[in-house]
Amino acid sequence: MSDILNHIEDNPKQTQRLIGLEYEQLQQLIENAEQLHHEKQARLESKKVRIIAGGGGRKSKLSVAKQIILTLVYLRHMTTFQLLGIQFGVSESTANDIFNYWLPILRELLPSSLIEQVKKTNLT
């Protein structure tokens, strides 16, 4: 399995080609998206009525940073979720679920012009 996040960290100058953002922009985006993710999870948790204590359930196979990278790779390259799943070591449906979870969060953080720029399929 290829590890895009490690590749980006080892080769930060290739970040623009791989996902459409500069390395520094990516780091800032991941930091802000993680914060927004935790706020969203806290809001959801506060609305739940629990009978059983929290903390159970299956943990995610991918870190938050890898989930964000998966979403950005899809927007940049418009590959299939099957290939994304293979590349990130998750199922096709999990890749789809990750993308659909993170897209609204990224839309909040990125200006629409930057989302369109990341979506650009013309690789240079």
GROMACS elastic network, one bead per residue, 0.5 to 0.9 nm:
[ bonds ]
;  ai    aj funct       b0    kb
    1    86     6  0.73436   500
    1    87     6  0.58192   500
    1    88     6  0.67540   500
    1    89     6  0.65395   500
    2     6     6  0.88724   500
    2     7     6  0.84914   500
    2    86     6  0.89896   500
    2    87     6  0.59226   500
    2    88     6  0.70763   500
    2    89     6  0.86807   500
    3     6     6  0.55625   500
    3     7     6  0.63375   500
    3     8     6  0.87693   500
    3    66     6  0.88269   500
    3    87     6  0.77076   500
    3    88     6  0.70999   500
    4     8     6  0.60360   500
    4     9     6  0.85550   500
    4    18     6  0.87533   500
    4    66     6  0.81464   500
    4    69     6  0.77689   500
    4    70     6  0.88245   500
    4    87     6  0.85697   500
    4    88     6  0.82956   500
    5     8     6  0.50911   500
    5     9     6  0.62013   500
    5    10     6  0.86082   500
    5    65     6  0.78238   500
    5    66     6  0.65364   500
    5    69     6  0.71378   500
    6     9     6  0.50301   500
    6    10     6  0.60882   500
    6    11     6  0.84188   500
    7    10     6  0.50822   500
    7    11     6  0.58881   500
    7    12     6  0.80192   500
    7    14     6  0.87159   500
    7    15     6  0.89379   500
    8    12     6  0.50917   500
    8    13     6  0.78891   500
    8    14     6  0.66896   500
    8    15     6  0.58025   500
    8    18     6  0.83580   500
    8    23     6  0.78610   500
    9    12     6  0.55032   500
    9    15     6  0.86641   500
    9    23     6  0.83857   500
   11    14     6  0.57718   500
   11    15     6  0.73995   500
   12    15     6  0.54413   500
   12    16     6  0.84154   500
   12    22     6  0.79448   500
   12    23     6  0.55769   500
   12    24     6  0.87087   500
   13    16     6  0.69364   500
   13    17     6  0.83516   500
   13    22     6  0.75915   500
   13    23     6  0.70586   500
   14    17     6  0.53954   500
   14    18     6  0.62790   500
   14    19     6  0.87200   500
   14    22     6  0.83813   500
   14    23     6  0.82770   500
   15    18     6  0.51387   500
   15    19     6  0.59431   500
   15    20     6  0.68908   500
   15    21     6  0.62726   500
   15    22     6  0.57782   500
   15    23     6  0.56150   500
   15    26     6  0.81765   500
   16    19     6  0.56719   500
   16    22     6  0.50377   500
   16    23     6  0.72277   500
   17    20     6  0.57887   500
   17    21     6  0.78903   500
   17    22     6  0.88148   500
   17    76     6  0.89772   500
   17   123     6  0.69870   500
   17   124     6  0.71144   500
   18    21     6  0.81789   500
   18    72     6  0.88297   500
   18    73     6  0.69991   500
   18    76     6  0.74988   500
   18    77     6  0.83817   500
   18   123     6  0.87498   500
   19    22     6  0.84616   500
   19    26     6  0.88504   500
   19    69     6  0.76704   500
   19    72     6  0.56710   500
   19    73     6  0.53764   500
   19    74     6  0.85301   500
   19    75     6  0.79085   500
   19    76     6  0.55745   500
   19    77     6  0.80055   500
   19   118     6  0.66026   500
   19   119     6  0.88688   500
   20    72     6  0.79103   500
   20    73     6  0.85447   500
   20    75     6  0.89590   500
   20    76     6  0.64281   500
   20   114     6  0.88593   500
   20   117     6  0.69375   500
   20   119     6  0.79668   500
   20   120     6  0.80075   500
   21    24     6  0.81772   500
   21    25     6  0.60487   500
   21    26     6  0.60660   500
   21   114     6  0.87138   500
   21   117     6  0.87669   500
   21   118     6  0.70757   500
   22    25     6  0.51839   500
   22    26     6  0.62071   500
   22    27     6  0.87824   500
   23    26     6  0.50386   500
   23    27     6  0.62846   500
   23    28     6  0.87229   500
   24    27     6  0.51393   500
   24    28     6  0.62802   500
   24    29     6  0.85348   500
   25    28     6  0.51638   500
   25    29     6  0.59932   500
   25    30     6  0.85763   500
   26    30     6  0.60761   500
   26    31     6  0.85481   500
   26    69     6  0.88316   500
   27    30     6  0.52284   500
   27    31     6  0.62517   500
   27    32     6  0.87030   500
   28    31     6  0.51275   500
   28    32     6  0.61548   500
   28    33     6  0.84396   500
   29    32     6  0.51906   500
   29    33     6  0.58573   500
   29    34     6  0.83887   500
   29    68     6  0.88235   500
   29   106     6  0.81235   500
   29   109     6  0.74010   500
   29   110     6  0.81549   500
   30    33     6  0.50865   500
   30    34     6  0.59772   500
   30    35     6  0.85624   500
   30    64     6  0.79329   500
   30    65     6  0.60185   500
   30    68     6  0.69423   500
   30    69     6  0.86986   500
   31    34     6  0.52803   500
   31    35     6  0.63917   500
   31    36     6  0.88122   500
   31    65     6  0.85765   500
   32    35     6  0.51285   500
   32    36     6  0.62322   500
   32    37     6  0.85309   500
   32   109     6  0.74497   500
   33    36     6  0.50248   500
   33    37     6  0.59285   500
   33    38     6  0.85652   500
   33    64     6  0.86287   500
   33    65     6  0.88822   500
   33    68     6  0.81173   500
   33   102     6  0.84391   500
   33   105     6  0.66777   500
   33   106     6  0.68731   500
   33   109     6  0.72467   500
   34    38     6  0.61746   500
   34    39     6  0.86029   500
   34    64     6  0.67843   500
   34    65     6  0.79598   500
   35    38     6  0.52328   500
   35    39     6  0.62780   500
   35    40     6  0.86531   500
   36    39     6  0.50718   500
   36    40     6  0.61166   500
   36    41     6  0.85956   500
   36   105     6  0.72199   500
   36   109     6  0.88805   500
   37    40     6  0.50811   500
   37    41     6  0.61480   500
   37    42     6  0.85876   500
   37    64     6  0.88283   500
   37   102     6  0.86044   500
   37   105     6  0.75262   500
   38    41     6  0.50309   500
   38    42     6  0.60686   500
   38    43     6  0.86025   500
   39    42     6  0.50761   500
   39    43     6  0.62310   500
   39    44     6  0.86908   500
   40    43     6  0.51619   500
   40    44     6  0.62807   500
   40    45     6  0.85996   500
   41    44     6  0.51104   500
   41    45     6  0.60346   500
   41    46     6  0.85715   500
   42    45     6  0.50206   500
   42    46     6  0.60959   500
   42    47     6  0.87765   500
   43    46     6  0.52270   500
   43    47     6  0.65797   500
   44    47     6  0.53724   500
   44    48     6  0.66208   500
   45    48     6  0.53214   500
   45    49     6  0.85283   500
   45    54     6  0.88886   500
   46    49     6  0.81994   500
   50    53     6  0.66097   500
   50    54     6  0.75745   500
   52    56     6  0.89953   500
   53    56     6  0.77082   500
   54    57     6  0.86698   500
   56    59     6  0.84636   500
   58    61     6  0.88109   500
   59    62     6  0.87945   500
   60    63     6  0.70616   500
   60    64     6  0.88017   500
   61    89     6  0.82280   500
   61    90     6  0.74082   500
   62    65     6  0.79116   500
   62    66     6  0.57557   500
   62    67     6  0.60995   500
   62    88     6  0.79813   500
   62    89     6  0.85621   500
   62    90     6  0.83017   500
   63    66     6  0.52063   500
   63    67     6  0.62612   500
   63    68     6  0.87160   500
   64    67     6  0.50615   500
   64    68     6  0.62692   500
   64    69     6  0.86405   500
   65    68     6  0.51558   500
   65    69     6  0.61945   500
   65    70     6  0.86433   500
   66    70     6  0.60478   500
   66    71     6  0.86008   500
   66    88     6  0.80873   500
   67    70     6  0.50417   500
   67    71     6  0.63645   500
   67    72     6  0.87467   500
   67    88     6  0.89107   500
   67    95     6  0.84538   500
   67    98     6  0.62991   500
   67    99     6  0.76561   500
   67   102     6  0.76775   500
   68    71     6  0.51069   500
   68    72     6  0.62349   500
   68    73     6  0.85833   500
   68    98     6  0.82839   500
   68    99     6  0.80645   500
   68   102     6  0.66912   500
   68   103     6  0.87728   500
   68   106     6  0.84855   500
   69    72     6  0.50258   500
   69    73     6  0.59631   500
   69    74     6  0.85081   500
   70    73     6  0.51481   500
   70    74     6  0.62523   500
   70    75     6  0.87255   500
   70    84     6  0.71058   500
   70    85     6  0.89190   500
   70    88     6  0.74654   500
   70    95     6  0.75803   500
   70    98     6  0.78231   500
   70    99     6  0.71228   500
   71    74     6  0.52190   500
   71    75     6  0.63178   500
   71    76     6  0.86952   500
   71    95     6  0.84609   500
   71    98     6  0.72121   500
   71   100     6  0.83329   500
   71   102     6  0.67694   500
   71   103     6  0.69828   500
   71   106     6  0.89935   500
   72    75     6  0.50281   500
   72    76     6  0.60429   500
   72    77     6  0.84924   500
   72    99     6  0.86046   500
   72   103     6  0.88418   500
   72   118     6  0.71134   500
   72   119     6  0.81530   500
   73    76     6  0.51118   500
   73    77     6  0.58985   500
   73    78     6  0.75542   500
   73    79     6  0.80807   500
   73    84     6  0.83069   500
   73   118     6  0.86653   500
   73   119     6  0.89315   500
   74    77     6  0.53833   500
   74    79     6  0.58420   500
   74    80     6  0.78007   500
   74    81     6  0.79847   500
   74    84     6  0.75451   500
   74    99     6  0.78831   500
   74   119     6  0.80592   500
   75    78     6  0.55745   500
   75    79     6  0.83885   500
   75   115     6  0.81288   500
   75   116     6  0.86184   500
   75   118     6  0.60706   500
   75   120     6  0.76310   500
   75   121     6  0.82743   500
   76    79     6  0.85335   500
   76   117     6  0.82290   500
   76   118     6  0.51494   500
   76   120     6  0.58276   500
   76   121     6  0.59071   500
   76   122     6  0.87790   500
   76   123     6  0.85424   500
   77   118     6  0.88574   500
   77   119     6  0.73199   500
   77   120     6  0.77345   500
   77   121     6  0.56942   500
   77   122     6  0.86355   500
   77   123     6  0.83077   500
   78    81     6  0.88974   500
   78   119     6  0.77019   500
   78   121     6  0.72029   500
   79    82     6  0.83316   500
   79    83     6  0.67368   500
   79    84     6  0.69988   500
   80    83     6  0.53711   500
   80    84     6  0.63413   500
   80    85     6  0.85966   500
   80    92     6  0.85049   500
   81    85     6  0.58762   500
   81    86     6  0.84808   500
   81    91     6  0.84032   500
   81    92     6  0.51817   500
   81    93     6  0.74239   500
   81    94     6  0.86197   500
   81    95     6  0.58007   500
   81    96     6  0.59708   500
   82    85     6  0.50932   500
   82    86     6  0.63232   500
   82    87     6  0.86441   500
   82    91     6  0.71876   500
   82    93     6  0.80561   500
   82    95     6  0.77154   500
   82    96     6  0.87680   500
   83    86     6  0.50529   500
   83    87     6  0.60484   500
   83    88     6  0.85656   500
   83    92     6  0.76596   500
   84    88     6  0.60389   500
   84    89     6  0.81880   500
   84    90     6  0.80502   500
   84    91     6  0.85716   500
   84    92     6  0.72335   500
   84    95     6  0.64524   500
   84    96     6  0.88258   500
   85    88     6  0.52610   500
   85    89     6  0.55957   500
   85    93     6  0.80029   500
   85    94     6  0.72928   500
   85    95     6  0.53815   500
   85    96     6  0.84809   500
   86    89     6  0.51240   500
   86    90     6  0.63377   500
   86    91     6  0.71358   500
   86    92     6  0.77410   500
   87    90     6  0.79376   500
   88    91     6  0.87403   500
   88    95     6  0.82080   500
   90    93     6  0.82478   500
   90    94     6  0.61181   500
   90    95     6  0.64764   500
   91    94     6  0.51065   500
   91    95     6  0.62521   500
   91    96     6  0.86452   500
   92    95     6  0.51646   500
   92    96     6  0.62829   500
   92    97     6  0.86805   500
   93    97     6  0.60677   500
   93    98     6  0.85511   500
   94    98     6  0.60337   500
   94    99     6  0.84956   500
   95    98     6  0.51470   500
   95    99     6  0.61955   500
   95   100     6  0.86677   500
   96    99     6  0.51631   500
   96   100     6  0.61993   500
   96   101     6  0.86131   500
   97   100     6  0.51580   500
   97   101     6  0.60978   500
   97   102     6  0.86941   500
   98   101     6  0.51540   500
   98   102     6  0.62158   500
   98   103     6  0.85222   500
   99   102     6  0.54027   500
   99   103     6  0.59436   500
  100   103     6  0.55355   500
  100   104     6  0.74613   500
  101   104     6  0.67731   500
  101   105     6  0.74940   500
  102   105     6  0.51817   500
  102   106     6  0.61160   500
  102   107     6  0.85734   500
  103   106     6  0.51424   500
  103   107     6  0.61114   500
  103   108     6  0.87484   500
  104   108     6  0.63854   500
  104   109     6  0.88705   500
  105   108     6  0.52084   500
  105   109     6  0.65572   500
  105   110     6  0.87994   500
  106   109     6  0.50308   500
  106   110     6  0.58545   500
  106   111     6  0.89926   500
  106   115     6  0.81198   500
  107   110     6  0.53855   500
  107   111     6  0.70104   500
  107   112     6  0.69383   500
  107   115     6  0.70841   500
  108   111     6  0.76101   500
  108   112     6  0.89301   500
  110   113     6  0.80051   500
  110   114     6  0.61021   500
  110   115     6  0.63241   500
  111   114     6  0.53561   500
  111   115     6  0.64957   500
  111   116     6  0.88308   500
  112   116     6  0.62058   500
  112   117     6  0.85114   500
  113   116     6  0.51354   500
  113   117     6  0.61484   500
  113   118     6  0.87135   500
  114   118     6  0.61003   500
  114   119     6  0.84337   500
  115   118     6  0.51089   500
  115   119     6  0.61301   500
  115   120     6  0.86916   500
  116   120     6  0.62438   500
  117   120     6  0.51576   500
  117   121     6  0.88579   500
  118   121     6  0.82075   500
  120   123     6  0.76286   500
